[in-house]
């Protein structure tokens, strides 16, 4: 009887360790907080950017807010502001981290984390769908340089062309 009880306890422990759900957002924890920095590209303009990654709704989602203010140029003497907001979620059925992003320009991007090219220091989100833009694809890459510095790269592709870098943001934790 004693052996059977020990065996059952052992099997229960093995089951917990092999089937226990890990935190799907674990690799994103380094992003949680407020960030500030500058951007370049995006039409050869420079910008100041404020970004935020916060757990919301009992930790089931990560809310992402990016607010970029672009310097005035000769073509755009008043400057420009870009705002996007979104949520990172975990699709349990597909076992994928998803990012749904809403842009002030009217585009809605549904990204999936590309696990084949992502790792602990590089997160690559690629669009599965873009609402209000047909024939295009986008890729948002987050390079984690340290606990206090990240870089984001935004690439686009149209009509099956190679991805082109539209802009890079360098951010530091506030």
WODA-V730242 format. One record per residue. N is the residue number from 1. SS is DSSP state (a for helix, b for strand, c for the rest). BURIAL is + if it has 24 or more other ideal C-beta (glycine too) atoms within 12 Angstrom, else -. D_LAST is the distance of its C-alpha to the last C-alpha in Angstrom with 1 decimal. Layout:
N,SS,BURIAL,D_LAST
N,SS,BURIAL,D_LAST
//
This chain:
1,c,-,59.3
2,a,-,56.9
3,a,-,56.3
4,a,-,55.7
5,a,-,53.1
6,a,-,51.3
7,a,-,51.4
8,a,-,50.0
9,a,-,47.2
10,a,-,46.4
11,a,-,46.5
12,a,-,44.2
13,a,-,41.6
14,a,-,41.9
15,a,-,41.5
16,a,-,38.3
17,a,-,36.8
18,a,-,37.9
19,a,-,37.4
20,c,-,34.5
21,c,-,31.7
22,c,-,28.5
23,c,-,25.1
24,c,+,25.0
25,c,+,21.2
26,a,-,20.9
27,a,+,19.9
28,a,+,17.1
29,a,-,15.5
30,a,+,13.1
31,a,+,11.6
32,c,+,11.1
33,b,+,7.8
34,b,-,5.6
35,b,+,5.3
36,b,+,6.4
37,b,+,9.4
38,b,+,13.2
39,b,+,16.2
40,b,+,19.8
41,b,+,23.1
42,c,+,23.7
43,c,-,26.9
44,c,-,26.0
45,c,+,23.4
46,c,+,20.0
47,b,+,17.1
48,b,+,13.7
49,b,+,11.9
50,b,+,9.5
51,b,+,9.8
52,b,+,9.9
53,b,+,11.9
54,b,+,13.5
55,b,-,16.8
56,b,-,19.4
57,c,-,23.2
58,c,-,23.5
59,c,-,21.4
60,c,-,23.9
61,b,+,21.5
62,b,+,17.9
63,b,+,17.0
64,b,+,15.4
65,b,+,14.5
66,b,+,14.1
67,b,+,14.7
68,b,+,15.8
69,b,-,17.5
70,b,+,20.1
71,c,-,21.7
72,c,-,25.3
73,c,-,28.0
74,c,-,31.8
75,c,-,32.2
76,c,-,29.6
77,c,-,29.5
78,c,-,27.4
79,c,-,24.6
80,b,+,23.4
81,b,-,20.7
82,b,+,20.2
83,b,+,18.9
84,b,+,19.3
85,b,+,19.0
86,b,+,20.3
87,b,+,20.9
88,b,+,21.1
89,b,+,24.1
90,b,+,26.6
91,b,-,30.1
92,c,-,32.2
93,c,-,35.4
94,c,-,34.2
95,c,-,31.8
96,b,-,29.1
97,b,+,25.5
98,b,+,25.5
99,b,+,23.1
100,b,+,24.5
101,b,+,22.7
102,b,-,23.9
103,b,+,23.6
104,c,-,24.3
105,c,-,27.1
106,c,-,28.9
107,c,+,28.4
108,b,+,27.8
109,b,+,27.0
110,b,+,27.8
111,b,+,26.3
112,b,+,27.3
113,b,+,25.6
114,c,+,28.0
115,c,-,28.5
116,c,-,30.9
117,c,-,28.4
118,c,+,25.2
119,c,-,24.3
120,c,-,21.6
121,c,-,19.7
122,b,+,20.8
123,b,+,20.9
124,b,+,23.4
125,b,+,24.0
126,b,+,27.3
127,b,+,28.8
128,b,-,31.8
129,b,-,32.4
130,b,+,31.3
131,b,-,32.6
132,c,-,33.9
133,c,-,34.0
134,c,-,36.9
135,c,-,37.4
136,b,+,33.8
137,b,+,31.4
138,b,+,27.6
139,b,+,25.5
140,b,+,21.7
141,b,+,20.6
142,b,+,17.3
143,b,+,17.3
144,b,+,15.3
145,c,-,15.2
146,c,-,13.5
147,c,-,11.3
148,c,-,8.3
149,b,-,10.0
150,b,+,11.9
151,b,+,14.4
152,b,+,16.2
153,b,+,19.8
154,b,+,22.0
155,b,+,25.7
156,b,+,28.7
157,b,-,32.4
158,b,-,35.4
159,c,-,38.9
160,c,-,38.4
161,c,-,37.2
162,c,-,34.8
163,c,-,31.1
164,b,-,29.7
165,b,-,26.2
166,b,+,25.1
167,b,+,21.6
168,b,+,18.7
169,b,+,14.9
170,b,+,12.7
171,b,+,9.1
172,b,-,6.3
173,b,-,3.8
174,c,-,0.0
//
